């Protein structure tokens, strides 16, 4: 077939719609894609979606190159007891339930030390909101962890937890974050965002931190020099218009503060989510479709990549095969080793609680990219060329549940049973 034939490589994208082509051309020229243009991209299917994906991959190459990063870290969810009853959360328990647990500070420190000894540079700490929590608990926990492990990065406490600590302590959000930073907090997870639209939040999680409160915590943290991640949770009752407005808000914040380190799309794990399994919310979708997941990550690269260059693909949510595919749809990071994963697992995620560094490097190399270990702030710790595969103690762990425990075992055990005060 000659290069002038209708089916040649050079003409395959001739059928891409004019609106999509215009938006993608603007992105490739370095311009900012508008909200209206992004609304069009968020609804792409077929050849239009393929074009969005190709452009997202090209923008990724220009913005961050061919390196794919990961962090060696451990999740520590120190309690599942929570005063909130969010419709998407299968992790939390009421304080009267037998499955409620609370890890004491010395146990959190023990788990953090174990992670450090295994090569982790970060612990990620998030949990429920137990009733009558001492308002200084998060500050005291931070002090204890940094006293024991001064070089370990603490990526801890969602905006919801910061707000709760602020209210319980009587301190302003600024003063509370100032004390957390002085105690040794490194960065803040940008979770509890879900969809940053109050009408959606009032449906899926009434009483949760509001959009305005979330923005206040995040921007206050940035002003104090505490960097944060950013997230979205999708695949439930939201529309693609909500995706776009959520990302546009994050983009505006980043223009003002520069404080976001990454964007992490998180698709709903629906099977055990109460709003789906108990039919508490009408018309909840059973999570995102495969096309939704690809479209979300590609759109994130087009909308956010010039401002927030790191787009993460969650192997916990999507599994290794989809995570690999997302590396060709705008993503450049695979998150962390985790060691313990409780929140997605409790909702029905099927992909385990630990992936060792060697396996993450294999996934990355399988798609023709170069793996690199990073720290929480995306500084490269080590880049691994072909054949460069140093052994990690985590790679030798054959049974992560037996070695580190699991959510299932923790809630069945009475060892750390939550006792109402």
N, C-alpha and C positions, 0 to 999 in steps of 0.2 A: 504494500500500500504506500503510495507516495505521500510526501508531507503535505500536499495540498488537498488530500482526500478528507471528506467530512469526519471520518472516524480517526484521524491521526491524533497523536499525542498533543499537538499544538492547539487542537480545536476541541478537546474534550470538555473544557469548561465554558465553551461558547454559549451553552444553554443556561448558565447561571443567570438568575434574574437581575435586572438592571439595578434594583434597590440594593441587593446583596453585593453586587459587584462594586457599586459606588462606595458602600461602607467599608468594604475590604480594601479597596484601593486607597481610601483615606488612611486606614490603619497602616498599610504598607508604606505610605508616604510620610509616616511619622505624625500624622494628625490624630486628634482625639475624636473617637467615635461618639456621636451624640447619644442621648437617651433614646430619641426616636429611631435612630439607626440601629441601636442595640436591641430595641424591641423587635425589629425586623430579623436581626441575626438570631435572636433567642427562639424564633419560631421556625428556623430553617429545617428542611428535610431534604432527602435525596441528594441531587447534585449540589444544591446550595449548601447543605450541611458538609458535604465533602470539601467544598471550596473553603468554608469557614475553618475546617480542621487543618487544611493545608496551610492556610495563612497563619493560623495560630502556631503551627509548628515552625514556620519561617520566622515569625516574630520571636518565638522562644530562642531560636538559634541566634538571632541578632542580639537579643537582650541579655542572654545568660550563657550562650554557647552550648556545647554538647556534653557538658558535665552534668551528671545527675547526682544529687546529694542525699545523704541520710545522716541521722544523728543516733548515737548510742545512748539510749535513755531508758528510764523505768517510770512507769505510771504507778502512783500510789494514791488510791482512792480510800481515804482514811475512815470514812463512814458512809453508809447508805441511808441513814436516817435523815428525813427531810420534812420540813414543815410545808413544802410546796407539793402540789399534786399535778405535775405537768402531764399532759395527755400523751406525750411521745416517750416518756421515761419509764423504762421497765426496771431500772436500777434501784430507785429509791424505795424505802419502806417507812411506814408510819412508826412513831416511837413506841407504840404498843405492840408491834408485831415481833414475833419470836425471831424472825430472820434479820432484825436490825443489829448492826454491829458498829463499834467505834474503836479504832486502834488508838491506844495510848501513845503519847509523844515518843516514849522510848522505843516502841515498836516501829513507828514511822522512821525514826533515826536508824534503827537496825536495818530496815529494808533499804534505806538510802545508802548506808555503808556497804551493804552487800552489793548493790549496784555499782558503787564506786570501785570496789575491789574487782569487779568483773569488767571494768573498762568504761563504764558509763560516765559521760561528762555532764549529764542533766538528770534531774528528777522532775517529773511533771505531777503536781499535786492539785487535785480537785476532788470535791466530795459533795455530799448532801448538806443541808442546813438543819442541824439538830436543834430541837427546841431548847431555850434557856442557855444557849451557848455563851460562855464567857466572851465578851466582846473583844478581848485581847488574845484570844486563843490563836488566831492566825499569826499574830506578832510573836507570841511566845514560841510557837512551833518553828517559825523562821529563825529565831534566835538559837533554838536548840540545834537545828540542823546545821547552821553555819558554825556554831561552836564546835560541833563534832567533825564537820567536813567543810572547812573553809573554802576549798577550791571547787566544790561542786556547785554547778549552776542551778538555782531554784527557779523553775518556771512554774509559777504557782498562783492559785486562787483566781477563779473566774470573776468577771465584773459582778455577778450575782453575790458571790462570797464577799467581795470587797464591800459592796453595799450593805450586806448583812452585818459584817464586822463593824462598819461605820455606825449603823443604827444601834447595835447592841452596846457599843462602847461609848456612844454619845459624842464621838469625834466626827468632824466633817470628813467628807471623802478625801479632800486634799490632805488633811492632817493624818488620816488613817494610812493613806498611801505613803506619805512622808515617813511615818514610823516603820512601815513595812520595808521601805528602801533602806532606811538606817539599820534595820535588823539584818539585812542581807538579801532581800528579794532581788532576783535578777530581772526577770521578765514576767509578764502577765499573759495568760491565755486569753485570746479574744473570743472565748466561747460564751454561752448563754445569749448568743445573738439570734440563733434560729433565723427567722425572717424579720428584718428590721422594718416592720410595718405593724402598727399597733392593732389594726383590725384583725390581722392574722394572729398575732400574739394573744389577743383576747379570746380567740377560738381554741387554740391548741394548748395554751398555758396561762389561763386567767390568773392574775395575781403575781405573775413573774415580773422580774425587772422590766421596766418600760423602755421603749426606744430612747427616750430622752435621758433616762438614768444610765443606760448602757453607754450612750455617747458621752455623758458627763464623766463616767469612770474612765473610759478609754482616753479621752482627750486630756483629762487631768493627769493620768499616768504619763502620757506623752510629754506634757508640759514639765513634769518632774524628771524627765530623762529615763523613765521606765518604758521600754519598748514592749509592744504586744504583737500577738498574731491577730488575724482576722478570719472569720469563718462564716459559713452559711449552712443551714440545714434545709434540705429541699426534698420534694417527692411526697408531699402530704396533701394540703389543701390550697397551697399557693399557686399562682400562675407565673408564666414566664415574665410578665410585667413586674411582678414582685422581685424576681431575680435581678432584673435590670436596675430597679430603683434601690435595692439593697446594695448592689455593687457601685452604683453612682454615689451613694452616701459614703461608702468606704473611700472611694476615689477622692471625694471632696475633703474628707478628713485627712487623707494622706497628703493632699496638696498643702493643707494648713500646717500639719505637724511632722510629716515624714516618719511617724513612729511605728508603722506596721512593718513587720519583718517578712510576712508571708500571708497568703490567702489559702484557706483550706476548705474546699467544698465537701460537705458531709451529707451523703444521701441518707434518708430515713431508713433505719432498719425496722421494719413494720411488724414483724410476726408476733412479737410480745409487747409491742407498744400498746398501752391501754386504750388509747383513742381509736385504734384499729381493732385489736383483739376483742375488746369489750363493746365495740360500736358506740363509743362515747361521743364521737364527733361524726356527723354525717359526711358522706362523700370523701372520706380519707382514701387516698390512693395507696396501693400496696408498694410504696417506695418508688424510686425513680426508675424509669426504663433505661436500658442500655444506651439508647439514643440520647435520653436526657443527660446521662452522666457525661457522655462525650461532648454534647452541646454545651453543658455547663462549664467544663474545664476549658474548652476552646474559647467560649465567650469571655471567660475570666481573663485569659491571656490577652485578648483583643481589647477589652475594656480597661484592665488593670495593669497589664504587664509593664508599661512604661513608667508606672508609679510604684507598683508593688511587683518586683520582678520574679519573686519566688511563688510558684503555684504548686501546691502539694497534691499528690494523688494518694488517697488513703487506702493502703492495702487491707486494713482492717474492715473497712466498709465495702470495698469493691472486689477484694480478692486479688491474688497475684496476676492473673491473666489480664483482667481489666486495668489494673494499675500499670502494667506494662504498656497496654494500648494507649493509655492516657499520656504516656511519655512522648507519643507522636501526635498528641492533640493539645499541646500547650504546656503540659506539666514538666517540671524539672526537679522535683523532690519527691522522695518516697516516705517522708516522715521518719519514724524511729523504730528501734528494736522492741520497745515497749516493755517486755519481760512480763508485766502483768497488764491485762486489759479486762476491765470489769463492765464498763458502761455499755459498749456495743455488744459485748458477749451476752449480757443479761437481756438485751433486746432481741437476741437471736442471731447475731453475726456468727458465721461459720468458719472463720479463717484463723483461729488460734490466737494465742496471747504472746507469742515470741517468734520473731524471725531474726536469725543471727546475721551478723555483718556479711559473712561469706555468701549466704543465700541472697541477700539484698544486692550484693555485687553481681551475682550470677544473673539475676533478673535484669539488671541494668545493661550488662554486657550482651545479653541475648537480643536486645533491640539495637545493638550497635552503638551504644553510648559509653561514656567513661565514668566510672563510679568514683565518688569522693566522700569521705567522712567529713562532716561539718560540726560546728558547735551550734548553740542555740541561736546565735546572731548571724549565722551563715558565713562565718569565717571558716575557710577550708583548713581542716586538721591534717588530712592526708589525701592526696589524689592517687588513685591506683591505676597504673598502666597495665597493659596486657601481661598476664602471668604474675602480677604482683598481688599475692594473696596471703598476707600474714595471718597466723592463727589467732583467734580470739577465744577466750574462755566460754563465751556465749555459744560459739559454734559447736562446742563439745556437749552442750546440754541436750540430752536425748528425750527427756520427759519434763517439760517446763512446769506442768501442774504439780508433779511430784517434788520438784526442786523448789519452786517458788510459791506454791499454793495457787488457788483459783477462786473466783467469785463463788462458784458453786460450793466449794468446800468451806469457804469462809462463812457463808450464811447458814450452812448446816452445822457449823461448829459452835459450841458455847463458849469458846475461849475468850472471845472479845465481845460477848453479848452486850448490847447497849442497855444500860439501866437508867430509866427515867429518874430525873432528880426530883 
